[in-house]
Amino acid sequence: MLLQNVSPSTSVRSVTQLSLPPTDKPSVGVPSLIDEAWRLEPFVPPFAFSAFFSPEDTLLCVCAAEAATDLLTEPEPSKAGDYSFAELTSGSGLVGFYLLQRAHRARLLGLDIDPEATAVSERNARVLGLAERARFTGADLWSESTRALLEKDRPDLLVCNPPYVPEPPGTRMHIEAGAGPHGTAHLMQAVGLARLVQPEALALSWCSLSAPAAIVGAAEESGYELHNLFVTAIADGEYSGSVHSYLRDLDDCYINEQRDTLDIIASDGSGRFAYLLFAGAFRREVEPRRNGADVEAICRKFAREGVRSLASIDAPFPVHCSMLTRWDELELRVMLHGAIGRPTREPV
Protein backbone atom coordinates (compact mmCIF):
# COMPACT_ATOMS: atom_id res chain seq x y z
CA MET A 1 0.00 0.00 0.00
CA LEU A 2 1.27 3.46 -0.84
CA LEU A 3 0.95 4.91 2.61
CA GLN A 4 3.43 7.40 4.00
CA ASN A 5 4.87 6.37 7.34
CA VAL A 6 4.72 9.09 9.97
CA SER A 7 7.65 8.86 12.37
CA PRO A 8 7.77 9.92 16.03
CA SER A 9 10.24 12.74 15.40
CA THR A 10 9.16 15.01 18.24
CA SER A 11 9.30 13.78 21.79
CA VAL A 12 6.01 14.30 23.61
CA ARG A 13 8.02 14.96 26.74
CA SER A 14 9.92 17.76 25.01
CA VAL A 15 6.67 19.27 23.73
CA THR A 16 4.94 19.43 27.07
CA GLN A 17 8.01 19.89 29.28
CA LEU A 18 6.14 18.48 32.26
CA SER A 19 8.17 17.23 35.19
CA LEU A 20 6.46 14.10 36.45
CA PRO A 21 7.42 12.30 39.65
CA PRO A 22 8.91 8.87 38.90
CA THR A 23 6.33 7.26 41.21
CA ASP A 24 3.64 8.30 38.72
CA LYS A 25 5.27 6.17 36.04
CA PRO A 26 4.95 2.71 37.63
CA SER A 27 6.56 -0.34 36.08
CA VAL A 28 3.84 -2.97 35.76
CA GLY A 29 4.84 -4.44 32.41
CA VAL A 30 2.27 -2.35 30.53
CA PRO A 31 3.44 0.56 28.34
CA SER A 32 1.79 3.97 28.39
CA LEU A 33 -0.52 5.05 25.59
CA ILE A 34 1.46 8.30 25.64
CA ASP A 35 4.14 6.39 23.70
CA GLU A 36 1.79 6.58 20.70
CA ALA A 37 1.03 10.30 21.10
CA TRP A 38 3.48 11.26 18.34
CA ARG A 39 0.69 10.26 15.93
CA LEU A 40 -1.25 13.32 17.06
CA GLU A 41 1.56 15.85 16.60
CA PRO A 42 0.06 17.32 13.38
CA PHE A 43 -3.10 18.21 15.30
CA VAL A 44 -1.90 20.97 17.61
CA PRO A 45 -3.15 24.59 17.33
CA PRO A 46 -4.40 26.04 15.05
CA PHE A 47 -6.12 22.66 14.67
CA ALA A 48 -9.33 22.89 16.73
CA PHE A 49 -11.60 20.39 18.47
CA SER A 50 -15.37 20.13 18.64
CA ALA A 51 -17.32 20.11 21.92
CA PHE A 52 -17.12 16.35 22.28
CA PHE A 53 -13.48 15.30 22.16
CA SER A 54 -11.70 12.59 24.13
CA PRO A 55 -8.00 12.46 23.17
CA GLU A 56 -7.33 8.99 24.59
CA ASP A 57 -9.97 7.07 22.67
CA THR A 58 -9.29 9.22 19.58
CA LEU A 59 -5.62 8.23 19.75
CA LEU A 60 -6.56 4.58 20.20
CA CYS A 61 -8.90 4.81 17.20
CA VAL A 62 -6.09 6.35 15.15
CA CYS A 63 -3.99 3.27 15.92
CA ALA A 64 -6.83 0.94 14.90
CA ALA A 65 -7.63 2.94 11.76
CA GLU A 66 -4.00 2.77 10.68
CA ALA A 67 -4.03 -1.00 11.25
CA ALA A 68 -7.28 -1.24 9.27
CA THR A 69 -5.72 0.48 6.23
CA ASP A 70 -3.12 -2.28 6.20
CA LEU A 71 -5.98 -4.76 5.71
CA LEU A 72 -7.17 -3.06 2.51
CA THR A 73 -6.51 -4.61 -0.87
CA GLU A 74 -4.08 -2.55 -2.93
CA PRO A 75 -5.85 -1.01 -5.95
CA GLU A 76 -4.53 -1.55 -9.46
CA PRO A 77 -1.27 0.35 -10.12
CA SER A 78 -2.95 3.24 -11.93
CA LYS A 79 -5.10 3.87 -8.83
CA ALA A 80 -2.54 3.08 -6.13
CA GLY A 81 -3.53 4.67 -2.82
CA ASP A 82 -6.87 5.82 -4.26
CA TYR A 83 -9.03 4.86 -1.27
CA SER A 84 -12.31 6.17 0.04
CA PHE A 85 -12.63 6.62 3.81
CA ALA A 86 -15.80 7.44 5.76
CA GLU A 87 -15.71 8.62 9.37
CA LEU A 88 -18.99 8.45 11.32
CA THR A 89 -19.48 10.73 14.36
CA SER A 90 -16.45 12.49 12.90
CA GLY A 91 -16.17 15.41 15.37
CA SER A 92 -13.07 17.42 14.50
CA GLY A 93 -12.21 14.96 11.71
CA LEU A 94 -8.91 14.00 13.31
CA VAL A 95 -8.94 10.26 12.59
CA GLY A 96 -9.88 10.80 8.96
CA PHE A 97 -7.27 13.53 8.54
CA TYR A 98 -4.61 11.23 9.95
CA LEU A 99 -5.47 8.66 7.29
CA LEU A 100 -5.46 11.27 4.51
CA GLN A 101 -1.97 12.37 5.54
CA ARG A 102 -0.78 8.78 5.06
CA ALA A 103 -2.66 7.99 1.85
CA HIS A 104 -2.07 10.95 -0.46
CA ARG A 105 -4.70 10.04 -3.04
CA ALA A 106 -7.44 9.01 -0.63
CA ARG A 107 -10.74 10.83 -0.07
CA LEU A 108 -12.68 11.35 3.16
CA LEU A 109 -16.38 11.69 3.94
CA GLY A 110 -17.08 12.87 7.51
CA LEU A 111 -20.56 12.66 9.05
CA ASP A 112 -21.63 14.18 12.36
CA ILE A 113 -25.00 15.29 13.70
CA ASP A 114 -23.47 18.34 15.42
CA PRO A 115 -23.38 21.43 13.13
CA GLU A 116 -20.49 22.85 15.17
CA ALA A 117 -18.46 19.71 14.50
CA THR A 118 -19.04 20.06 10.77
CA ALA A 119 -17.88 23.68 10.81
CA VAL A 120 -14.82 22.85 12.94
CA SER A 121 -13.77 19.93 10.73
CA GLU A 122 -14.12 22.04 7.57
CA ARG A 123 -11.82 24.70 9.08
CA ASN A 124 -9.38 22.00 10.12
CA ALA A 125 -9.33 20.62 6.58
CA ARG A 126 -8.28 24.04 5.31
CA VAL A 127 -5.64 24.41 8.05
CA LEU A 128 -4.14 21.03 7.11
CA GLY A 129 -4.34 21.65 3.36
CA LEU A 130 -6.75 18.73 2.90
CA ALA A 131 -9.93 20.56 1.91
CA GLU A 132 -9.85 19.23 -1.67
CA ARG A 133 -9.90 15.62 -0.46
CA ALA A 134 -12.25 15.90 2.53
CA ARG A 135 -15.90 16.81 2.78
CA PHE A 136 -18.07 16.99 5.87
CA THR A 137 -21.80 17.12 6.32
CA GLY A 138 -24.30 17.07 9.14
CA ALA A 139 -26.06 13.72 9.30
CA ASP A 140 -27.82 11.55 11.86
CA LEU A 141 -26.58 7.95 11.66
CA TRP A 142 -30.20 6.78 11.60
CA SER A 143 -31.26 9.07 8.73
CA GLU A 144 -31.94 8.16 5.12
CA SER A 145 -29.48 10.86 4.06
CA THR A 146 -26.63 9.05 5.83
CA ARG A 147 -27.57 5.79 4.17
CA ALA A 148 -27.73 7.50 0.76
CA LEU A 149 -24.36 9.24 1.21
CA LEU A 150 -22.63 5.99 2.15
CA GLU A 151 -24.28 4.02 -0.63
CA LYS A 152 -23.08 6.62 -3.11
CA ASP A 153 -19.57 6.86 -1.68
CA ARG A 154 -19.01 3.13 -1.07
CA PRO A 155 -16.04 3.63 1.31
CA ASP A 156 -13.21 1.12 1.46
CA LEU A 157 -12.83 1.82 5.20
CA LEU A 158 -15.53 2.85 7.66
CA VAL A 159 -14.42 4.47 10.95
CA CYS A 160 -16.59 5.10 14.00
CA ASN A 161 -15.31 6.55 17.29
CA PRO A 162 -18.57 7.57 18.98
CA PRO A 163 -19.77 8.43 22.49
CA TYR A 164 -19.57 5.20 24.51
CA VAL A 165 -20.69 5.96 28.09
CA PRO A 166 -23.93 4.13 29.01
CA GLU A 167 -26.86 6.41 29.78
CA PRO A 168 -29.22 5.29 32.55
CA PRO A 169 -32.80 4.91 31.26
CA GLY A 170 -34.63 8.23 31.28
CA THR A 171 -31.43 10.31 31.11
CA ARG A 172 -29.41 11.84 28.31
CA MET A 173 -25.92 13.16 28.83
CA HIS A 174 -25.23 16.70 27.72
CA ILE A 175 -22.13 15.94 25.64
CA GLU A 176 -21.65 12.18 25.43
CA ALA A 177 -25.27 11.85 24.34
CA GLY A 178 -27.15 9.22 22.47
CA ALA A 179 -25.06 6.18 23.35
CA GLY A 180 -28.05 4.44 24.94
CA PRO A 181 -28.30 2.30 28.11
CA HIS A 182 -25.38 0.09 27.03
CA GLY A 183 -23.25 2.79 25.39
CA THR A 184 -23.39 0.91 22.09
CA ALA A 185 -26.18 2.60 20.12
CA HIS A 186 -23.95 4.43 17.61
CA LEU A 187 -21.68 1.43 17.15
CA MET A 188 -24.53 -0.97 16.47
CA GLN A 189 -25.89 1.43 13.87
CA ALA A 190 -22.43 1.82 12.32
CA VAL A 191 -22.14 -1.96 12.00
CA GLY A 192 -25.59 -2.05 10.42
CA LEU A 193 -24.50 0.54 7.87
CA ALA A 194 -21.37 -1.50 7.18
CA ARG A 195 -23.54 -4.50 6.42
CA LEU A 196 -25.37 -2.34 3.88
CA VAL A 197 -22.43 -0.71 2.06
CA GLN A 198 -19.83 -3.48 2.62
CA PRO A 199 -16.56 -1.57 3.14
CA GLU A 200 -13.53 -3.83 3.06
CA ALA A 201 -12.44 -2.83 6.58
CA LEU A 202 -13.75 -1.21 9.77
CA ALA A 203 -12.11 0.71 12.61
CA LEU A 204 -14.36 0.88 15.68
CA SER A 205 -13.93 2.21 19.23
CA TRP A 206 -15.81 0.99 22.29
CA CYS A 207 -15.19 0.23 25.99
CA SER A 208 -15.68 -2.27 28.82
CA LEU A 209 -18.40 -0.25 30.58
CA SER A 210 -21.16 -2.28 28.97
CA ALA A 211 -21.50 -5.11 26.43
CA PRO A 212 -17.89 -5.01 25.15
CA ALA A 213 -18.15 -8.39 23.40
CA ALA A 214 -21.44 -7.43 21.74
CA ILE A 215 -19.71 -5.01 19.38
CA VAL A 216 -17.37 -7.72 18.14
CA GLY A 217 -20.28 -10.13 17.82
CA ALA A 218 -22.33 -7.63 15.82
CA ALA A 219 -19.41 -7.01 13.46
CA GLU A 220 -18.99 -10.77 12.99
CA GLU A 221 -22.68 -11.17 12.21
CA SER A 222 -22.24 -8.50 9.53
CA GLY A 223 -19.30 -10.38 8.01
CA TYR A 224 -16.29 -8.73 9.69
CA GLU A 225 -13.51 -10.39 11.66
CA LEU A 226 -11.43 -8.67 14.36
CA HIS A 227 -7.80 -8.66 13.18
CA ASN A 228 -6.11 -6.21 15.59
CA LEU A 229 -7.22 -5.05 19.02
CA PHE A 230 -5.90 -1.99 20.86
CA VAL A 231 -6.63 -1.81 24.61
CA THR A 232 -5.97 0.95 27.13
CA ALA A 233 -6.74 0.97 30.85
CA ILE A 234 -7.93 4.35 32.10
CA ALA A 235 -9.55 5.81 35.22
CA ASP A 236 -13.12 7.15 35.25
CA GLY A 237 -13.66 10.66 33.97
CA GLU A 238 -16.25 13.39 34.25
CA TYR A 239 -18.89 11.52 32.26
CA SER A 240 -18.09 7.89 33.02
CA GLY A 241 -17.84 8.68 36.73
CA SER A 242 -21.29 10.28 36.74
CA VAL A 243 -22.89 6.88 36.05
CA HIS A 244 -20.79 4.84 38.49
CA SER A 245 -23.73 3.53 40.52
CA TYR A 246 -25.63 2.60 37.35
CA LEU A 247 -22.64 0.69 35.98
CA ARG A 248 -22.43 -1.45 39.11
CA ASP A 249 -25.87 -2.88 38.32
CA LEU A 250 -25.07 -3.84 34.73
CA ASP A 251 -24.38 -7.55 34.22
CA ASP A 252 -22.04 -6.98 31.26
CA CYS A 253 -20.03 -4.08 32.72
CA TYR A 254 -16.36 -4.71 33.50
CA ILE A 255 -14.65 -2.22 35.79
CA ASN A 256 -11.93 -2.53 38.41
CA GLU A 257 -12.21 -0.80 41.79
CA GLN A 258 -9.16 -2.35 43.43
CA ARG A 259 -6.93 0.06 45.30
CA ASP A 260 -3.67 -1.18 43.76
CA THR A 261 -4.92 -0.59 40.21
CA LEU A 262 -6.33 2.82 41.09
CA ASP A 263 -3.07 3.80 42.79
CA ILE A 264 -1.30 3.03 39.51
CA ILE A 265 -3.69 4.73 37.09
CA ALA A 266 -4.92 7.57 39.32
CA SER A 267 -2.17 8.14 41.86
CA ASP A 268 -3.72 11.49 42.82
CA GLY A 269 -6.55 9.59 44.52
CA SER A 270 -9.20 10.84 42.09
CA GLY A 271 -10.12 7.47 40.60
CA ARG A 272 -13.30 5.66 41.61
CA PHE A 273 -12.82 2.85 39.11
CA ALA A 274 -10.75 1.88 36.10
CA TYR A 275 -12.01 0.47 32.83
CA LEU A 276 -10.81 -0.49 29.36
CA LEU A 277 -10.97 1.44 26.12
CA PHE A 278 -10.97 -0.67 22.96
CA ALA A 279 -10.33 0.07 19.31
CA GLY A 280 -10.37 -2.67 16.73
CA ALA A 281 -9.39 -3.15 13.10
CA PHE A 282 -11.84 -5.47 11.30
CA ARG A 283 -11.76 -6.95 7.80
CA ARG A 284 -14.60 -8.37 5.76
CA GLU A 285 -14.32 -12.15 5.60
CA VAL A 286 -16.43 -14.91 4.07
CA GLU A 287 -16.50 -16.80 7.37
CA PRO A 288 -15.40 -14.51 10.21
CA ARG A 289 -13.75 -16.13 13.20
CA ARG A 290 -15.76 -15.68 16.41
CA ASN A 291 -13.61 -13.51 18.69
CA GLY A 292 -16.18 -11.94 21.01
CA ALA A 293 -15.45 -14.45 23.79
CA ASP A 294 -11.75 -13.52 23.69
CA VAL A 295 -12.60 -9.83 24.18
CA GLU A 296 -14.87 -10.71 27.09
CA ALA A 297 -12.10 -12.83 28.62
CA ILE A 298 -9.77 -9.80 28.55
CA CYS A 299 -12.45 -7.77 30.34
CA ARG A 300 -13.09 -10.43 32.98
CA LYS A 301 -9.39 -10.79 33.71
CA PHE A 302 -9.01 -7.02 34.05
CA ALA A 303 -12.00 -6.78 36.40
CA ARG A 304 -10.53 -9.57 38.51
CA GLU A 305 -6.80 -8.80 38.44
CA GLY A 306 -6.49 -5.13 37.48
CA VAL A 307 -4.11 -3.32 35.17
CA ARG A 308 -1.32 -5.89 35.56
CA SER A 309 -3.50 -8.38 33.71
CA LEU A 310 -2.75 -6.48 30.49
CA ALA A 311 0.92 -7.48 30.69
CA SER A 312 0.04 -10.99 29.45
CA ILE A 313 -2.91 -11.42 27.11
CA ASP A 314 -3.57 -14.67 25.25
CA ALA A 315 -5.74 -14.20 22.16
CA PRO A 316 -5.89 -15.56 18.59
CA PHE A 317 -5.31 -12.06 17.17
CA PRO A 318 -2.73 -9.34 17.92
CA VAL A 319 -3.57 -7.38 21.08
CA HIS A 320 -1.76 -4.11 21.80
CA CYS A 321 -2.16 -3.19 25.47
CA SER A 322 -1.37 0.07 27.25
CA MET A 323 -2.54 2.26 30.10
CA LEU A 324 -3.07 5.98 30.56
CA THR A 325 -2.44 7.44 34.02
CA ARG A 326 -3.82 10.77 35.19
CA TRP A 327 -0.40 12.33 34.50
CA ASP A 328 -0.41 10.86 31.01
CA GLU A 329 -3.89 12.27 30.39
CA LEU A 330 -2.65 15.72 31.38
CA GLU A 331 0.43 15.38 29.21
CA LEU A 332 -1.67 14.41 26.20
CA ARG A 333 -4.04 17.34 26.66
CA VAL A 334 -1.22 19.84 27.06
CA MET A 335 0.36 18.55 23.86
CA LEU A 336 -2.86 18.98 21.88
CA HIS A 337 -4.08 22.26 23.30
CA GLY A 338 -0.82 24.17 23.22
CA ALA A 339 2.77 23.33 24.07
CA ILE A 340 4.57 24.74 27.09
CA GLY A 341 7.72 26.23 25.64
CA ARG A 342 9.11 25.43 22.20
CA PRO A 343 9.29 21.79 21.06
CA THR A 344 12.76 20.45 20.54
CA ARG A 345 13.66 17.85 17.96
CA GLU A 346 15.31 14.73 19.22
CA PRO A 347 16.92 11.93 17.21
CA VAL A 348 14.73 8.90 16.62
C-alpha positions in Angstrom: 0.0 0.0 0.0 1.3 3.5 -0.8 1.0 4.9 2.6 3.4 7.4 4.0 4.9 6.4 7.3 4.7 9.1 10.0 7.6 8.9 12.4 7.8 9.9 16.0 10.2 12.7 15.4 9.2 15.0 18.2 9.3 13.8 21.8 6.0 14.3 23.6 8.0 15.0 26.7 9.9 17.8 25.0 6.7 19.3 23.7 4.9 19.4 27.1 8.0 19.9 29.3 6.1 18.5 32.3 8.2 17.2 35.2 6.5 14.1 36.4 7.4 12.3 39.6 8.9 8.9 38.9 6.3 7.3 41.2 3.6 8.3 38.7 5.3 6.2 36.0 4.9 2.7 37.6 6.6 -0.3 36.1 3.8 -3.0 35.8 4.8 -4.4 32.4 2.3 -2.4 30.5 3.4 0.6 28.3 1.8 4.0 28.4 -0.5 5.1 25.6 1.5 8.3 25.6 4.1 6.4 23.7 1.8 6.6 20.7 1.0 10.3 21.1 3.5 11.3 18.3 0.7 10.3 15.9 -1.3 13.3 17.1 1.6 15.9 16.6 0.1 17.3 13.4 -3.1 18.2 15.3 -1.9 21.0 17.6 -3.1 24.6 17.3 -4.4 26.0 15.0 -6.1 22.7 14.7 -9.3 22.9 16.7 -11.6 20.4 18.5 -15.4 20.1 18.6 -17.3 20.1 21.9 -17.1 16.3 22.3 -13.5 15.3 22.2 -11.7 12.6 24.1 -8.0 12.5 23.2 -7.3 9.0 24.6 -10.0 7.1 22.7 -9.3 9.2 19.6 -5.6 8.2 19.8 -6.6 4.6 20.2 -8.9 4.8 17.2 -6.1 6.4 15.1 -4.0 3.3 15.9 -6.8 0.9 14.9 -7.6 2.9 11.8 -4.0 2.8 10.7 -4.0 -1.0 11.2 -7.3 -1.2 9.3 -5.7 0.5 6.2 -3.1 -2.3 6.2 -6.0 -4.8 5.7 -7.2 -3.1 2.5 -6.5 -4.6 -0.9 -4.1 -2.5 -2.9 -5.9 -1.0 -5.9 -4.5 -1.5 -9.5 -1.3 0.4 -10.1 -2.9 3.2 -11.9 -5.1 3.9 -8.8 -2.5 3.1 -6.1 -3.5 4.7 -2.8 -6.9 5.8 -4.3 -9.0 4.9 -1.3 -12.3 6.2 0.0 -12.6 6.6 3.8 -15.8 7.4 5.8 -15.7 8.6 9.4 -19.0 8.4 11.3 -19.5 10.7 14.4 -16.5 12.5 12.9 -16.2 15.4 15.4 -13.1 17.4 14.5 -12.2 15.0 11.7 -8.9 14.0 13.3 -8.9 10.3 12.6 -9.9 10.8 9.0 -7.3 13.5 8.5 -4.6 11.2 9.9 -5.5 8.7 7.3 -5.5 11.3 4.5 -2.0 12.4 5.5 -0.8 8.8 5.1 -2.7 8.0 1.8 -2.1 10.9 -0.5 -4.7 10.0 -3.0 -7.4 9.0 -0.6 -10.7 10.8 -0.1 -12.7 11.4 3.2 -16.4 11.7 3.9 -17.1 12.9 7.5 -20.6 12.7 9.0 -21.6 14.2 12.4 -25.0 15.3 13.7 -23.5 18.3 15.4 -23.4 21.4 13.1 -20.5 22.9 15.2 -18.5 19.7 14.5 -19.0 20.1 10.8 -17.9 23.7 10.8 -14.8 22.8 12.9 -13.8 19.9 10.7 -14.1 22.0 7.6 -11.8 24.7 9.1 -9.4 22.0 10.1 -9.3 20.6 6.6 -8.3 24.0 5.3 -5.6 24.4 8.0 -4.1 21.0 7.1 -4.3 21.7 3.4 -6.7 18.7 2.9 -9.9 20.6 1.9 -9.8 19.2 -1.7 -9.9 15.6 -0.5 -12.3 15.9 2.5 -15.9 16.8 2.8 -18.1 17.0 5.9 -21.8 17.1 6.3 -24.3 17.1 9.1 -26.1 13.7 9.3 -27.8 11.6 11.9 -26.6 8.0 11.7 -30.2 6.8 11.6 -31.3 9.1 8.7 -31.9 8.2 5.1 -29.5 10.9 4.1 -26.6 9.0 5.8 -27.6 5.8 4.2 -27.7 7.5 0.8 -24.4 9.2 1.2 -22.6 6.0 2.2 -24.3 4.0 -0.6 -23.1 6.6 -3.1 -19.6 6.9 -1.7 -19.0 3.1 -1.1 -16.0 3.6 1.3 -13.2 1.1 1.5 -12.8 1.8 5.2 -15.5 2.8 7.7 -14.4 4.5 10.9 -16.6 5.1 14.0 -15.3 6.5 17.3 -18.6 7.6 19.0 -19.8 8.4 22.5 -19.6 5.2 24.5 -20.7 6.0 28.1 -23.9 4.1 29.0 -26.9 6.4 29.8 -29.2 5.3 32.6 -32.8 4.9 31.3 -34.6 8.2 31.3 -31.4 10.3 31.1 -29.4 11.8 28.3 -25.9 13.2 28.8 -25.2 16.7 27.7 -22.1 15.9 25.6 -21.6 12.2 25.4 -25.3 11.9 24.3 -27.2 9.2 22.5 -25.1 6.2 23.4 -28.0 4.4 24.9 -28.3 2.3 28.1 -25.4 0.1 27.0 -23.2 2.8 25.4 -23.4 0.9 22.1 -26.2 2.6 20.1 -23.9 4.4 17.6 -21.7 1.4 17.1 -24.5 -1.0 16.5 -25.9 1.4 13.9 -22.4 1.8 12.3 -22.1 -2.0 12.0 -25.6 -2.0 10.4 -24.5 0.5 7.9 -21.4 -1.5 7.2 -23.5 -4.5 6.4 -25.4 -2.3 3.9 -22.4 -0.7 2.1 -19.8 -3.5 2.6 -16.6 -1.6 3.1 -13.5 -3.8 3.1 -12.4 -2.8 6.6 -13.8 -1.2 9.8 -12.1 0.7 12.6 -14.4 0.9 15.7 -13.9 2.2 19.2 -15.8 1.0 22.3 -15.2 0.2 26.0 -15.7 -2.3 28.8 -18.4 -0.3 30.6 -21.2 -2.3 29.0 -21.5 -5.1 26.4 -17.9 -5.0 25.1 -18.2 -8.4 23.4 -21.4 -7.4 21.7 -19.7 -5.0 19.4 -17.4 -7.7 18.1 -20.3 -10.1 17.8 -22.3 -7.6 15.8 -19.4 -7.0 13.5 -19.0 -10.8 13.0 -22.7 -11.2 12.2 -22.2 -8.5 9.5 -19.3 -10.4 8.0 -16.3 -8.7 9.7 -13.5 -10.4 11.7 -11.4 -8.7 14.4 -7.8 -8.7 13.2 -6.1 -6.2 15.6 -7.2 -5.0 19.0 -5.9 -2.0 20.9 -6.6 -1.8 24.6 -6.0 0.9 27.1 -6.7 1.0 30.9 -7.9 4.4 32.1 -9.6 5.8 35.2 -13.1 7.1 35.3 -13.7 10.7 34.0 -16.2 13.4 34.3 -18.9 11.5 32.3 -18.1 7.9 33.0 -17.8 8.7 36.7 -21.3 10.3 36.7 -22.9 6.9 36.1 -20.8 4.8 38.5 -23.7 3.5 40.5 -25.6 2.6 37.3 -22.6 0.7 36.0 -22.4 -1.4 39.1 -25.9 -2.9 38.3 -25.1 -3.8 34.7 -24.4 -7.5 34.2 -22.0 -7.0 31.3 -20.0 -4.1 32.7 -16.4 -4.7 33.5 -14.7 -2.2 35.8 -11.9 -2.5 38.4 -12.2 -0.8 41.8 -9.2 -2.4 43.4 -6.9 0.1 45.3 -3.7 -1.2 43.8 -4.9 -0.6 40.2 -6.3 2.8 41.1 -3.1 3.8 42.8 -1.3 3.0 39.5 -3.7 4.7 37.1 -4.9 7.6 39.3 -2.2 8.1 41.9 -3.7 11.5 42.8 -6.5 9.6 44.5 -9.2 10.8 42.1 -10.1 7.5 40.6 -13.3 5.7 41.6 -12.8 2.8 39.1 -10.8 1.9 36.1 -12.0 0.5 32.8 -10.8 -0.5 29.4 -11.0 1.4 26.1 -11.0 -0.7 23.0 -10.3 0.1 19.3 -10.4 -2.7 16.7 -9.4 -3.2 13.1 -11.8 -5.5 11.3 -11.8 -6.9 7.8 -14.6 -8.4 5.8 -14.3 -12.2 5.6 -16.4 -14.9 4.1 -16.5 -16.8 7.4 -15.4 -14.5 10.2 -13.8 -16.1 13.2 -15.8 -15.7 16.4 -13.6 -13.5 18.7 -16.2 -11.9 21.0 -15.4 -14.4 23.8 -11.8 -13.5 23.7 -12.6 -9.8 24.2 -14.9 -10.7 27.1 -12.1 -12.8 28.6 -9.8 -9.8 28.5 -12.5 -7.8 30.3 -13.1 -10.4 33.0 -9.4 -10.8 33.7 -9.0 -7.0 34.0 -12.0 -6.8 36.4 -10.5 -9.6 38.5 -6.8 -8.8 38.4 -6.5 -5.1 37.5 -4.1 -3.3 35.2 -1.3 -5.9 35.6 -3.5 -8.4 33.7 -2.7 -6.5 30.5 0.9 -7.5 30.7 0.0 -11.0 29.4 -2.9 -11.4 27.1 -3.6 -14.7 25.2 -5.7 -14.2 22.2 -5.9 -15.6 18.6 -5.3 -12.1 17.2 -2.7 -9.3 17.9 -3.6 -7.4 21.1 -1.8 -4.1 21.8 -2.2 -3.2 25.5 -1.4 0.1 27.2 -2.5 2.3 30.1 -3.1 6.0 30.6 -2.4 7.4 34.0 -3.8 10.8 35.2 -0.4 12.3 34.5 -0.4 10.9 31.0 -3.9 12.3 30.4 -2.6 15.7 31.4 0.4 15.4 29.2 -1.7 14.4 26.2 -4.0 17.3 26.7 -1.2 19.8 27.1 0.4 18.6 23.9 -2.9 19.0 21.9 -4.1 22.3 23.3 -0.8 24.2 23.2 2.8 23.3 24.1 4.6 24.7 27.1 7.7 26.2 25.6 9.1 25.4 22.2 9.3 21.8 21.1 12.8 20.4 20.5 13.7 17.9 18.0 15.3 14.7 19.2 16.9 11.9 17.2 14.7 8.9 16.6 
